[in-house]
Amino acid sequence: MITYSIIKKSQLEGSLRLDAEYYQPEYFIDFTKGIWISVDDCLGKCQYGLSLQMNDGEIGYPIYKMDDINSCFLFEDTVRYVSVNPKEAEHYFVEKNDIFFNRVNSDEFVGRTGIFKEGPKSVFASYLIRLRTKNSGKILPDYLNIFLNSKYGIKQIQKFKRRAVNQANVNAEELKQFKILVAPVNFQKEIEKLSNESWNNFKLSKGFYSEAEDLLLEKLGLKDFENKEGLFSIVNLSDAKEANRIDAEYFQSKYDKLISKIKTKTKVEKLSEIAMLKRGSLIDPKYYSEVDGTPYIRGGDFSSGILEEQGLIYVKDFKNNNETKVQAGDIVFTLIGSVGASALVNEIFENSFISNNTGKITINNKKEILPEYLNIILQSIIGKSQFKKEASQTAQPKISDSQVKNFYIPILPKSVQQKIADLVIKSHEARKKAKELLEEAKIKVEKLIENK
């Protein structure tokens, strides 16, 4: 059946949009019920960020980017740096309760929105829009953030989104036109409380994870280990031929020092001896769905180290069951781009497909090697150093699953592994609670609107 909308000419002129996508009936919101105002009416500031080259050498100020928005908040886990004049930087410093909206990227990531609660003195990138609410209290920052993440915010993001090949955007002027329900202040404070409780649980989750990593490094004698690069390394020609590499980064002596240090503390096995590795498969985009189907995990879905449902693509009406799937307890890792990002697969993602820029690790004997323990190894200095060494340093870094098979994995006693795994599990539980609180906040906002 054909779906269509009848739009008055006056409505076309008012919106300055002629594309049919803008007028799809599923984007309709009844603004006659309750008091609605434009987002612009509740803002004290609406600003684009800095457009400067980023670096990983901690030169200048930390800079937040689209990847740092996750689960309605800004996190500094993967933050990069930018060298900028301090006077210019003053105009872009991030402040508590600033809200950031991702204005341009691939279609599924445009509109990702998060609020800043705390972190280092930082600036933000040009493809983010900073929203700062007025001090009048009519619209509280946490309420605006949750609203934009609710289905009524997402409807407007989808409506205003301008789509092109592999790209979409919503600019600041369009964002200002979004409408938001003016909720009672007491209700907004309820949402604020849930948001802050969620943030505290995310912090608790991070604390448990840091504790687990500290215990790991302590047991391996790496707590205060400094793995500095030398000015040079002397390498035999036979070694270069065997590795089929001549780049200086690969032969840095720091990598051998790290593994030698670990071997003095515990038994070390190659990853291929304790697990099976398999690369994912490319699935034609014609099977993609944004709504339902089988999850299709790509590297960007766990760049933060956690598998996220936000922005996930699904595969629908796809009959070939020979493609690579994952089970709970497997570990997925990126082979291209953000090489080395990894995440533990939980029950939610059971039987999901994984893309060809992603690999999976299936432990041979989970009684001897706990999945939580192995994943934290890969995310620690031990795994990161080996990913950095083996990855091809091209415009888009990449690594093969055959290279990952040769990674060295320290095997600590089962009792120590269990302590580390228990802390990781506590971290996951706190994170789960944080997300449940966010979901509760979004549902409250949606029900308030629907009951008007």
Secondary structure as a PSIPRED ss2 file (coil, helix, strand):
# PSIPRED VFORMAT (PSIPRED V4.0)

   1 M C   1.000  0.000  0.000
   2 I C   1.000  0.000  0.000
   3 T C   1.000  0.000  0.000
   4 Y C   1.000  0.000  0.000
   5 S C   1.000  0.000  0.000
   6 I C   1.000  0.000  0.000
   7 I C   1.000  0.000  0.000
   8 K C   1.000  0.000  0.000
   9 K H   0.000  1.000  0.000
  10 S H   0.000  1.000  0.000
  11 Q H   0.000  1.000  0.000
  12 L H   0.000  1.000  0.000
  13 E H   0.000  1.000  0.000
  14 G H   0.000  1.000  0.000
  15 S H   0.000  1.000  0.000
  16 L C   1.000  0.000  0.000
  17 R C   1.000  0.000  0.000
  18 L C   1.000  0.000  0.000
  19 D C   1.000  0.000  0.000
  20 A H   0.000  1.000  0.000
  21 E H   0.000  1.000  0.000
  22 Y H   0.000  1.000  0.000
  23 Y H   0.000  1.000  0.000
  24 Q C   1.000  0.000  0.000
  25 P H   0.000  1.000  0.000
  26 E H   0.000  1.000  0.000
  27 Y H   0.000  1.000  0.000
  28 F C   1.000  0.000  0.000
  29 I C   1.000  0.000  0.000
  30 D C   1.000  0.000  0.000
  31 F C   1.000  0.000  0.000
  32 T C   1.000  0.000  0.000
  33 K C   1.000  0.000  0.000
  34 G C   1.000  0.000  0.000
  35 I C   1.000  0.000  0.000
  36 W E   0.000  0.000  1.000
  37 I E   0.000  0.000  1.000
  38 S E   0.000  0.000  1.000
  39 V H   0.000  1.000  0.000
  40 D H   0.000  1.000  0.000
  41 D H   0.000  1.000  0.000
  42 C H   0.000  1.000  0.000
  43 L E   0.000  0.000  1.000
  44 G E   0.000  0.000  1.000
  45 K E   0.000  0.000  1.000
  46 C E   0.000  0.000  1.000
  47 Q E   0.000  0.000  1.000
  48 Y E   0.000  0.000  1.000
  49 G C   1.000  0.000  0.000
  50 L E   0.000  0.000  1.000
  51 S C   1.000  0.000  0.000
  52 L C   1.000  0.000  0.000
  53 Q C   1.000  0.000  0.000
  54 M E   0.000  0.000  1.000
  55 N E   0.000  0.000  1.000
  56 D C   1.000  0.000  0.000
  57 G C   1.000  0.000  0.000
  58 E C   1.000  0.000  0.000
  59 I C   1.000  0.000  0.000
  60 G C   1.000  0.000  0.000
  61 Y E   0.000  0.000  1.000
  62 P E   0.000  0.000  1.000
  63 I E   0.000  0.000  1.000
  64 Y E   0.000  0.000  1.000
  65 K C   1.000  0.000  0.000
  66 M H   0.000  1.000  0.000
  67 D H   0.000  1.000  0.000
  68 D H   0.000  1.000  0.000
  69 I E   0.000  0.000  1.000
  70 N E   0.000  0.000  1.000
  71 S C   1.000  0.000  0.000
  72 C C   1.000  0.000  0.000
  73 F E   0.000  0.000  1.000
  74 L E   0.000  0.000  1.000
  75 F C   1.000  0.000  0.000
  76 E C   1.000  0.000  0.000
  77 D C   1.000  0.000  0.000
  78 T C   1.000  0.000  0.000
  79 V C   1.000  0.000  0.000
  80 R E   0.000  0.000  1.000
  81 Y E   0.000  0.000  1.000
  82 V E   0.000  0.000  1.000
  83 S C   1.000  0.000  0.000
  84 V C   1.000  0.000  0.000
  85 N C   1.000  0.000  0.000
  86 P H   0.000  1.000  0.000
  87 K H   0.000  1.000  0.000
  88 E H   0.000  1.000  0.000
  89 A H   0.000  1.000  0.000
  90 E H   0.000  1.000  0.000
  91 H H   0.000  1.000  0.000
  92 Y H   0.000  1.000  0.000
  93 F C   1.000  0.000  0.000
  94 V C   1.000  0.000  0.000
  95 E C   1.000  0.000  0.000
  96 K C   1.000  0.000  0.000
  97 N C   1.000  0.000  0.000
  98 D C   1.000  0.000  0.000
  99 I E   0.000  0.000  1.000
 100 F E   0.000  0.000  1.000
 101 F E   0.000  0.000  1.000
 102 N E   0.000  0.000  1.000
 103 R C   1.000  0.000  0.000
 104 V E   0.000  0.000  1.000
 105 N E   0.000  0.000  1.000
 106 S C   1.000  0.000  0.000
 107 D C   1.000  0.000  0.000
 108 E C   1.000  0.000  0.000
 109 F C   1.000  0.000  0.000
 110 V C   1.000  0.000  0.000
 111 G C   1.000  0.000  0.000
 112 R C   1.000  0.000  0.000
 113 T E   0.000  0.000  1.000
 114 G E   0.000  0.000  1.000
 115 I E   0.000  0.000  1.000
 116 F C   1.000  0.000  0.000
 117 K C   1.000  0.000  0.000
 118 E C   1.000  0.000  0.000
 119 G C   1.000  0.000  0.000
 120 P C   1.000  0.000  0.000
 121 K C   1.000  0.000  0.000
 122 S C   1.000  0.000  0.000
 123 V E   0.000  0.000  1.000
 124 F E   0.000  0.000  1.000
 125 A E   0.000  0.000  1.000
 126 S C   1.000  0.000  0.000
 127 Y C   1.000  0.000  0.000
 128 L E   0.000  0.000  1.000
 129 I E   0.000  0.000  1.000
 130 R E   0.000  0.000  1.000
 131 L E   0.000  0.000  1.000
 132 R E   0.000  0.000  1.000
 133 T E   0.000  0.000  1.000
 134 K C   1.000  0.000  0.000
 135 N C   1.000  0.000  0.000
 136 S C   1.000  0.000  0.000
 137 G C   1.000  0.000  0.000
 138 K C   1.000  0.000  0.000
 139 I C   1.000  0.000  0.000
 140 L C   1.000  0.000  0.000
 141 P H   0.000  1.000  0.000
 142 D H   0.000  1.000  0.000
 143 Y H   0.000  1.000  0.000
 144 L H   0.000  1.000  0.000
 145 N H   0.000  1.000  0.000
 146 I H   0.000  1.000  0.000
 147 F H   0.000  1.000  0.000
 148 L H   0.000  1.000  0.000
 149 N H   0.000  1.000  0.000
 150 S C   1.000  0.000  0.000
 151 K H   0.000  1.000  0.000
 152 Y H   0.000  1.000  0.000
 153 G H   0.000  1.000  0.000
 154 I H   0.000  1.000  0.000
 155 K H   0.000  1.000  0.000
 156 Q H   0.000  1.000  0.000
 157 I H   0.000  1.000  0.000
 158 Q H   0.000  1.000  0.000
 159 K H   0.000  1.000  0.000
 160 F H   0.000  1.000  0.000
 161 K C   1.000  0.000  0.000
 162 R E   0.000  0.000  1.000
 163 R E   0.000  0.000  1.000
 164 A E   0.000  0.000  1.000
 165 V C   1.000  0.000  0.000
 166 N C   1.000  0.000  0.000
 167 Q E   0.000  0.000  1.000
 168 A E   0.000  0.000  1.000
 169 N E   0.000  0.000  1.000
 170 V C   1.000  0.000  0.000
 171 N C   1.000  0.000  0.000
 172 A H   0.000  1.000  0.000
 173 E H   0.000  1.000  0.000
 174 E H   0.000  1.000  0.000
 175 L H   0.000  1.000  0.000
 176 K H   0.000  1.000  0.000
 177 Q H   0.000  1.000  0.000
 178 F C   1.000  0.000  0.000
 179 K E   0.000  0.000  1.000
 180 I E   0.000  0.000  1.000
 181 L E   0.000  0.000  1.000
 182 V C   1.000  0.000  0.000
 183 A C   1.000  0.000  0.000
 184 P C   1.000  0.000  0.000
 185 V H   0.000  1.000  0.000
 186 N H   0.000  1.000  0.000
 187 F H   0.000  1.000  0.000
 188 Q H   0.000  1.000  0.000
 189 K H   0.000  1.000  0.000
 190 E H   0.000  1.000  0.000
 191 I H   0.000  1.000  0.000
 192 E H   0.000  1.000  0.000
 193 K H   0.000  1.000  0.000
 194 L H   0.000  1.000  0.000
 195 S H   0.000  1.000  0.000
 196 N H   0.000  1.000  0.000
 197 E H   0.000  1.000  0.000
 198 S H   0.000  1.000  0.000
 199 W H   0.000  1.000  0.000
 200 N H   0.000  1.000  0.000
 201 N H   0.000  1.000  0.000
 202 F H   0.000  1.000  0.000
 203 K H   0.000  1.000  0.000
 204 L H   0.000  1.000  0.000
 205 S H   0.000  1.000  0.000
 206 K H   0.000  1.000  0.000
 207 G H   0.000  1.000  0.000
 208 F H   0.000  1.000  0.000
 209 Y H   0.000  1.000  0.000
 210 S H   0.000  1.000  0.000
 211 E H   0.000  1.000  0.000
 212 A H   0.000  1.000  0.000
 213 E H   0.000  1.000  0.000
 214 D H   0.000  1.000  0.000
 215 L H   0.000  1.000  0.000
 216 L H   0.000  1.000  0.000
 217 L H   0.000  1.000  0.000
 218 E H   0.000  1.000  0.000
 219 K H   0.000  1.000  0.000
 220 L C   1.000  0.000  0.000
 221 G C   1.000  0.000  0.000
 222 L C   1.000  0.000  0.000
 223 K C   1.000  0.000  0.000
 224 D C   1.000  0.000  0.000
 225 F C   1.000  0.000  0.000
 226 E C   1.000  0.000  0.000
 227 N C   1.000  0.000  0.000
 228 K C   1.000  0.000  0.000
 229 E C   1.000  0.000  0.000
 230 G C   1.000  0.000  0.000
 231 L C   1.000  0.000  0.000
 232 F C   1.000  0.000  0.000
 233 S C   1.000  0.000  0.000
 234 I C   1.000  0.000  0.000
 235 V C   1.000  0.000  0.000
 236 N C   1.000  0.000  0.000
 237 L H   0.000  1.000  0.000
 238 S H   0.000  1.000  0.000
 239 D H   0.000  1.000  0.000
 240 A H   0.000  1.000  0.000
 241 K H   0.000  1.000  0.000
 242 E H   0.000  1.000  0.000
 243 A H   0.000  1.000  0.000
 244 N C   1.000  0.000  0.000
 245 R C   1.000  0.000  0.000
 246 I C   1.000  0.000  0.000
 247 D C   1.000  0.000  0.000
 248 A H   0.000  1.000  0.000
 249 E H   0.000  1.000  0.000
 250 Y H   0.000  1.000  0.000
 251 F H   0.000  1.000  0.000
 252 Q C   1.000  0.000  0.000
 253 S H   0.000  1.000  0.000
 254 K H   0.000  1.000  0.000
 255 Y H   0.000  1.000  0.000
 256 D H   0.000  1.000  0.000
 257 K H   0.000  1.000  0.000
 258 L H   0.000  1.000  0.000
 259 I H   0.000  1.000  0.000
 260 S H   0.000  1.000  0.000
 261 K H   0.000  1.000  0.000
 262 I H   0.000  1.000  0.000
 263 K H   0.000  1.000  0.000
 264 T C   1.000  0.000  0.000
 265 K C   1.000  0.000  0.000
 266 T C   1.000  0.000  0.000
 267 K E   0.000  0.000  1.000
 268 V E   0.000  0.000  1.000
 269 E E   0.000  0.000  1.000
 270 K E   0.000  0.000  1.000
 271 L H   0.000  1.000  0.000
 272 S H   0.000  1.000  0.000
 273 E H   0.000  1.000  0.000
 274 I H   0.000  1.000  0.000
 275 A E   0.000  0.000  1.000
 276 M E   0.000  0.000  1.000
 277 L E   0.000  0.000  1.000
 278 K E   0.000  0.000  1.000
 279 R E   0.000  0.000  1.000
 280 G C   1.000  0.000  0.000
 281 S C   1.000  0.000  0.000
 282 L C   1.000  0.000  0.000
 283 I C   1.000  0.000  0.000
 284 D C   1.000  0.000  0.000
 285 P H   0.000  1.000  0.000
 286 K H   0.000  1.000  0.000
 287 Y H   0.000  1.000  0.000
 288 Y E   0.000  0.000  1.000
 289 S E   0.000  0.000  1.000
 290 E C   1.000  0.000  0.000
 291 V C   1.000  0.000  0.000
 292 D C   1.000  0.000  0.000
 293 G C   1.000  0.000  0.000
 294 T E   0.000  0.000  1.000
 295 P E   0.000  0.000  1.000
 296 Y E   0.000  0.000  1.000
 297 I E   0.000  0.000  1.000
 298 R C   1.000  0.000  0.000
 299 G H   0.000  1.000  0.000
 300 G H   0.000  1.000  0.000
 301 D H   0.000  1.000  0.000
 302 F H   0.000  1.000  0.000
 303 S C   1.000  0.000  0.000
 304 S C   1.000  0.000  0.000
 305 G C   1.000  0.000  0.000
 306 I C   1.000  0.000  0.000
 307 L C   1.000  0.000  0.000
 308 E C   1.000  0.000  0.000
 309 E C   1.000  0.000  0.000
 310 Q C   1.000  0.000  0.000
 311 G C   1.000  0.000  0.000
 312 L C   1.000  0.000  0.000
 313 I E   0.000  0.000  1.000
 314 Y E   0.000  0.000  1.000
 315 V E   0.000  0.000  1.000
 316 K C   1.000  0.000  0.000
 317 D C   1.000  0.000  0.000
 318 F C   1.000  0.000  0.000
 319 K C   1.000  0.000  0.000
 320 N C   1.000  0.000  0.000
 321 N C   1.000  0.000  0.000
 322 N C   1.000  0.000  0.000
 323 E C   1.000  0.000  0.000
 324 T C   1.000  0.000  0.000
 325 K E   0.000  0.000  1.000
 326 V C   1.000  0.000  0.000
 327 Q C   1.000  0.000  0.000
 328 A C   1.000  0.000  0.000
 329 G C   1.000  0.000  0.000
 330 D C   1.000  0.000  0.000
 331 I E   0.000  0.000  1.000
 332 V E   0.000  0.000  1.000
 333 F E   0.000  0.000  1.000
 334 T E   0.000  0.000  1.000
 335 L C   1.000  0.000  0.000
 336 I E   0.000  0.000  1.000
 337 G C   1.000  0.000  0.000
 338 S C   1.000  0.000  0.000
 339 V C   1.000  0.000  0.000
 340 G C   1.000  0.000  0.000
 341 A C   1.000  0.000  0.000
 342 S E   0.000  0.000  1.000
 343 A E   0.000  0.000  1.000
 344 L E   0.000  0.000  1.000
 345 V C   1.000  0.000  0.000
 346 N C   1.000  0.000  0.000
 347 E H   0.000  1.000  0.000
 348 I H   0.000  1.000  0.000
 349 F H   0.000  1.000  0.000
 350 E C   1.000  0.000  0.000
 351 N C   1.000  0.000  0.000
 352 S C   1.000  0.000  0.000
 353 F E   0.000  0.000  1.000
 354 I E   0.000  0.000  1.000
 355 S C   1.000  0.000  0.000
 356 N C   1.000  0.000  0.000
 357 N C   1.000  0.000  0.000
 358 T E   0.000  0.000  1.000
 359 G E   0.000  0.000  1.000
 360 K E   0.000  0.000  1.000
 361 I E   0.000  0.000  1.000
 362 T E   0.000  0.000  1.000
 363 I E   0.000  0.000  1.000
 364 N C   1.000  0.000  0.000
 365 N C   1.000  0.000  0.000
 366 K C   1.000  0.000  0.000
 367 K C   1.000  0.000  0.000
 368 E C   1.000  0.000  0.000
 369 I C   1.000  0.000  0.000
 370 L C   1.000  0.000  0.000
 371 P H   0.000  1.000  0.000
 372 E H   0.000  1.000  0.000
 373 Y H   0.000  1.000  0.000
 374 L H   0.000  1.000  0.000
 375 N H   0.000  1.000  0.000
 376 I H   0.000  1.000  0.000
 377 I H   0.000  1.000  0.000
 378 L H   0.000  1.000  0.000
 379 Q H   0.000  1.000  0.000
 380 S C   1.000  0.000  0.000
 381 I H   0.000  1.000  0.000
 382 I H   0.000  1.000  0.000
 383 G H   0.000  1.000  0.000
 384 K H   0.000  1.000  0.000
 385 S H   0.000  1.000  0.000
 386 Q H   0.000  1.000  0.000
 387 F H   0.000  1.000  0.000
 388 K H   0.000  1.000  0.000
 389 K H   0.000  1.000  0.000
 390 E H   0.000  1.000  0.000
 391 A C   1.000  0.000  0.000
 392 S E   0.000  0.000  1.000
 393 Q C   1.000  0.000  0.000
 394 T C   1.000  0.000  0.000
 395 A C   1.000  0.000  0.000
 396 Q C   1.000  0.000  0.000
 397 P C   1.000  0.000  0.000
 398 K E   0.000  0.000  1.000
 399 I C   1.000  0.000  0.000
 400 S C   1.000  0.000  0.000
 401 D H   0.000  1.000  0.000
 402 S H   0.000  1.000  0.000
 403 Q H   0.000  1.000  0.000
 404 V H   0.000  1.000  0.000
 405 K C   1.000  0.000  0.000
 406 N C   1.000  0.000  0.000
 407 F C   1.000  0.000  0.000
 408 Y E   0.000  0.000  1.000
 409 I E   0.000  0.000  1.000
 410 P E   0.000  0.000  1.000
 411 I E   0.000  0.000  1.000
 412 L C   1.000  0.000  0.000
 413 P C   1.000  0.000  0.000
 414 K H   0.000  1.000  0.000
 415 S H   0.000  1.000  0.000
 416 V H   0.000  1.000  0.000
 417 Q H   0.000  1.000  0.000
 418 Q H   0.000  1.000  0.000
 419 K H   0.000  1.000  0.000
 420 I H   0.000  1.000  0.000
 421 A H   0.000  1.000  0.000
 422 D H   0.000  1.000  0.000
 423 L H   0.000  1.000  0.000
 424 V H   0.000  1.000  0.000
 425 I H   0.000  1.000  0.000
 426 K H   0.000  1.000  0.000
 427 S H   0.000  1.000  0.000
 428 H H   0.000  1.000  0.000
 429 E H   0.000  1.000  0.000
 430 A H   0.000  1.000  0.000
 431 R H   0.000  1.000  0.000
 432 K H   0.000  1.000  0.000
 433 K H   0.000  1.000  0.000
 434 A H   0.000  1.000  0.000
 435 K H   0.000  1.000  0.000
 436 E H   0.000  1.000  0.000
 437 L H   0.000  1.000  0.000
 438 L H   0.000  1.000  0.000
 439 E H   0.000  1.000  0.000
 440 E H   0.000  1.000  0.000
 441 A H   0.000  1.000  0.000
 442 K H   0.000  1.000  0.000
 443 I H   0.000  1.000  0.000
 444 K H   0.000  1.000  0.000
 445 V H   0.000  1.000  0.000
 446 E H   0.000  1.000  0.000
 447 K H   0.000  1.000  0.000
 448 L H   0.000  1.000  0.000
 449 I H   0.000  1.000  0.000
 450 E H   0.000  1.000  0.000
 451 N C   1.000  0.000  0.000
 452 K C   1.000  0.000  0.000
